[in-house]
Amino acid sequence: MDGSGDVSGTFTGSRYMTYDASQQKMRVDVELQGEQNSDEPEIIQAYLEHAMTDCVSNGFTSLMVVFSSHGVSTNIYNIQ
């Protein structure tokens, strides 16, 4: 990735996305190599720690977390 947050092109890992207020759109914040197994508690913990740090540092006071398994089911959690 070139730092622009562009998500076009082929990528086979996992990505953490963040909202960029200056561009008014989502952008890639972190790229992880390989798929991440969201059934593993340490994967969820690492993601939530990153997300909370990002949100707090950008002045947000709430966080919505959406988990989806390839369209089979979706769980939404609103953390405040």
Secondary structure as UniProt FT lines:
FT   STRAND          14..20
FT   TURN            21..24
FT   STRAND          25..32
FT   TURN            38..39
FT   HELIX           41..57
FT   TURN            58..59
FT   STRAND          63..68
FT   TURN            70..71
FT   STRAND          74..79
//
